[in-house]
Amino acid sequence: MKTKSLSVKISPAIGSVSAECFVPSKSKCIMTLAHGAGADMHHFFMVTLSQSLSEAGIATMRFNFPFTENKKGRPDTPVVAHQTIEAVILKAQKLFPKLPLFVAGKSFGGRMTSQCLALHPYDNIKGIIFYGFPLHAPGKPSIERAEHLKDVRSPMLFLQGSRDEFATWKLIEKVTSSLPLAELIKIEGANHGFKAGKQDIIKLLTTITKDWIEKMID
C-alpha cells in the first residue's frame, strides 16, 4: 500500500484542505471518504477503515472539510461542504482517471456528499456509501434530512447500526425502501459510531463495501 498526502484547492475564498490517499498495489476503484461533524480525516475510524479497504483492493482519498482544516468547532455550511466535495471528486478523477469512482462519507460527510450529488449529478460516479446516515438528531425522529435522496442518480449503500441514535431503524428502513437505487444493510448491535461490543466492525464494513463495489463494477 502506498500513502500519498496532498492538498486540494477548493476556491480562492475558501482556500485548500488536506487529503490523504491509501493506494493498494492493485486497485479495484478509488473512493472519496468524507469525515463526520465531530472529527477530522485522522480520526481512528476514518484511518482504520481506509487501511482495511486498501487491504481489500479499494483505494481511498480521505480529506478534511475547511472547518476541521482550520480547527473551527462548527461544521461548514452546506454550500462550503458541497464545494469541498466537488473539488475532491475532481482531484480523484485527475489522479486516478482509469479507476471506477465511488464516493462515501461518515455521518455528516455522507449527508453532505449525497446533497452534493443531488444538486450536481456526476454520470461517472458508480455509487455512494453511507457509513451511518444521520437521518435525525438523537431523540427527535424525522425524515426531512432524507428528502434530497430522491434526486440522487447513483446507486446508494446504507450501512446502519441497529442501535444508531441518529437513525431510528424503522425510519431509515422506510426511507431506503422508497428509493429504487438504495440498499440498506443492518449492522446488528452497532450505534452511530459503529461501536458494537467485541465485534470487528471495521472488517465487517470492509467486506460489505467490497462486495457491493464489486457488484457495481461487474
C-alpha positions as CSV (number, residue, x, y, z in Angstrom):
1,M,0.0,0.0,0.0
2,K,1.2,3.5,-0.9
3,T,0.3,6.5,1.2
4,K,0.1,9.9,-0.5
5,S,-0.5,13.2,1.3
6,L,-1.8,16.1,-0.8
7,S,-3.6,19.4,-0.8
8,V,-6.9,20.1,-2.5
9,K,-7.7,23.7,-3.5
10,I,-11.4,24.5,-3.0
11,S,-11.6,28.1,-4.1
12,P,-9.7,31.4,-3.7
13,A,-12.1,32.4,-0.9
14,I,-12.1,29.1,0.9
15,G,-8.5,28.0,0.3
16,S,-7.2,24.5,0.4
17,V,-7.7,21.4,2.6
18,S,-5.5,18.4,3.4
19,A,-6.2,14.9,1.9
20,E,-4.5,11.5,2.1
21,C,-4.7,8.5,-0.2
22,F,-4.2,4.9,0.7
23,V,-3.5,3.1,-2.6
24,P,-3.1,-0.7,-2.9
25,S,-0.8,-2.1,-5.5
26,K,-3.8,-3.3,-7.5
27,S,-6.8,-1.1,-7.0
28,K,-10.4,-2.0,-7.9
29,C,-11.5,1.6,-7.7
30,I,-11.0,4.9,-6.0
31,M,-13.3,6.0,-3.2
32,T,-13.5,9.5,-1.6
33,L,-14.3,9.4,2.1
34,A,-15.6,12.4,4.0
35,H,-15.4,12.6,7.8
36,G,-18.2,13.4,10.2
37,A,-19.0,16.6,12.1
38,G,-17.2,15.7,15.3
39,A,-13.7,14.6,13.9
40,D,-11.3,15.1,11.1
41,M,-9.8,12.8,8.5
42,H,-7.3,11.5,11.0
43,H,-10.0,10.0,13.4
44,F,-9.3,6.4,14.3
45,F,-12.4,5.2,12.5
46,M,-11.5,7.0,9.2
47,V,-7.9,5.8,9.2
48,T,-8.6,2.2,10.2
49,L,-11.4,1.9,7.7
50,S,-9.3,3.3,4.9
51,Q,-6.4,0.9,5.8
52,S,-8.8,-2.0,5.8
53,L,-10.4,-1.0,2.5
54,S,-6.9,-0.7,1.0
55,E,-6.1,-4.3,2.0
56,A,-9.3,-5.3,0.2
57,G,-8.1,-3.5,-3.0
58,I,-10.0,-0.3,-2.6
59,A,-8.1,3.0,-2.9
60,T,-9.4,5.8,-0.7
61,M,-9.0,9.5,-0.6
62,R,-9.8,10.9,2.9
63,F,-9.9,14.7,3.3
64,N,-10.7,17.5,5.7
65,F,-13.6,19.9,5.4
66,P,-12.5,23.5,5.8
67,F,-13.8,23.7,9.4
68,T,-11.6,20.9,10.6
69,E,-8.7,22.1,8.5
70,N,-8.9,25.4,10.2
71,K,-9.7,23.9,13.6
72,K,-13.1,25.5,13.9
73,G,-15.8,23.9,16.1
74,R,-18.8,24.4,13.9
75,P,-19.3,22.4,10.7
76,D,-19.2,24.2,7.4
77,T,-22.4,25.4,5.7
78,P,-23.7,23.0,3.1
79,V,-22.5,25.3,0.3
80,V,-18.9,25.2,1.5
81,A,-19.1,21.4,2.2
82,H,-20.5,20.8,-1.3
83,Q,-17.7,22.9,-2.9
84,T,-15.2,20.8,-1.0
85,I,-16.7,17.5,-2.1
86,E,-16.8,18.7,-5.7
87,A,-13.1,19.7,-5.6
88,V,-12.2,16.3,-4.0
89,I,-14.1,14.4,-6.7
90,L,-12.3,16.3,-9.4
91,K,-9.0,15.7,-7.7
92,A,-9.7,11.9,-7.5
93,Q,-10.7,11.9,-11.2
94,K,-7.4,13.6,-12.1
95,L,-5.2,11.3,-10.0
96,F,-7.0,8.1,-10.9
97,P,-8.5,8.6,-14.3
98,K,-8.7,4.9,-15.1
99,L,-10.3,3.7,-11.9
100,P,-14.1,3.4,-11.2
101,L,-15.1,6.3,-8.9
102,F,-17.1,5.9,-5.7
103,V,-17.9,8.5,-3.0
104,A,-18.6,7.8,0.6
105,G,-18.9,9.5,4.0
106,K,-19.3,9.0,7.7
107,S,-22.4,10.7,9.1
108,F,-22.3,14.4,8.2
109,G,-19.8,13.6,5.5
110,G,-22.1,11.2,3.8
111,R,-25.1,13.5,4.0
112,M,-23.2,16.4,2.5
113,T,-21.9,14.1,-0.2
114,S,-25.4,13.0,-1.2
115,Q,-26.7,16.6,-1.1
116,C,-23.9,17.5,-3.4
117,L,-24.8,14.7,-5.8
118,A,-28.5,15.6,-5.7
119,L,-27.7,19.1,-6.8
120,H,-24.8,18.3,-9.2
121,P,-25.1,14.7,-10.6
122,Y,-22.0,13.0,-11.9
123,D,-22.5,10.4,-14.6
124,N,-19.2,8.7,-13.8
125,I,-19.8,8.1,-10.1
126,K,-20.6,4.4,-9.7
127,G,-22.1,4.7,-6.2
128,I,-22.2,6.3,-2.8
129,I,-21.7,4.6,0.5
130,F,-23.1,5.9,3.8
131,Y,-21.3,4.8,7.0
132,G,-24.2,5.8,9.2
133,F,-26.6,8.3,7.5
134,P,-27.6,10.9,10.1
135,L,-31.4,10.9,9.5
136,H,-32.3,13.0,12.5
137,A,-31.0,14.3,15.8
138,P,-30.9,11.8,18.7
139,G,-34.4,11.6,20.3
140,K,-36.0,13.6,17.5
141,P,-37.1,11.1,14.9
142,S,-38.0,12.6,11.5
143,I,-37.2,12.1,7.8
144,E,-36.8,15.6,6.5
145,R,-33.0,15.2,6.1
146,A,-33.6,12.4,3.5
147,E,-35.7,14.5,1.1
148,H,-32.8,15.1,-1.2
149,L,-32.0,11.4,-1.6
150,K,-34.8,11.0,-4.2
151,D,-32.7,13.3,-6.5
152,V,-29.5,11.2,-6.3
153,R,-29.0,9.3,-9.5
154,S,-26.2,7.0,-8.3
155,P,-26.7,3.7,-6.5
156,M,-26.6,4.1,-2.7
157,L,-25.4,1.7,0.0
158,F,-26.6,2.5,3.6
159,L,-24.6,0.8,6.4
160,Q,-26.6,1.5,9.5
161,G,-26.2,0.3,13.1
162,S,-29.3,-1.3,14.6
163,R,-28.8,1.0,17.6
164,D,-28.0,4.1,15.6
165,E,-29.3,7.0,17.7
166,F,-29.2,9.3,14.7
167,A,-31.4,7.0,12.6
168,T,-34.3,5.1,14.1
169,W,-34.3,1.7,12.3
170,K,-37.9,1.8,11.2
171,L,-37.4,5.3,9.8
172,I,-34.2,4.6,7.9
173,E,-35.9,1.4,6.6
174,K,-38.9,3.4,5.4
175,V,-36.7,6.0,3.7
176,T,-34.5,3.5,1.8
177,S,-37.4,1.2,0.8
178,S,-38.8,4.2,-1.1
179,L,-35.5,4.7,-3.1
180,P,-35.1,2.3,-6.1
181,L,-31.3,2.8,-6.1
182,A,-30.8,2.2,-2.4
183,E,-29.7,-0.8,-0.5
184,L,-29.8,-0.9,3.3
185,I,-27.6,-3.2,5.4
186,K,-28.2,-3.6,9.2
187,I,-25.1,-3.8,11.4
188,E,-26.5,-5.6,14.3
189,G,-25.8,-4.1,17.7
190,A,-23.9,-1.1,16.4
191,N,-24.6,2.5,17.4
192,H,-23.9,5.6,15.3
193,G,-20.2,5.4,16.0
194,F,-20.2,1.7,14.9
195,K,-19.4,0.5,18.4
196,A,-20.8,-2.9,19.0
197,G,-19.1,-4.8,21.8
198,K,-16.3,-7.0,20.7
199,Q,-17.3,-7.3,17.1
200,D,-14.7,-6.5,14.4
201,I,-16.9,-3.8,12.8
202,I,-14.2,-2.4,10.6
203,K,-13.7,-5.8,9.0
204,L,-17.5,-6.3,8.6
205,L,-17.9,-2.8,7.0
206,T,-15.0,-3.5,4.6
207,T,-16.4,-6.9,3.5
208,I,-19.8,-5.4,2.8
209,T,-18.3,-2.4,1.0
210,K,-16.0,-4.6,-1.1
211,D,-18.9,-7.0,-2.1
212,W,-21.2,-4.1,-3.1
213,I,-18.5,-2.3,-5.1
214,E,-17.6,-5.4,-7.0
215,K,-21.3,-5.8,-7.8
216,M,-21.4,-2.2,-9.1
217,I,-18.4,-2.5,-11.4
218,D,-19.0,-6.0,-12.8
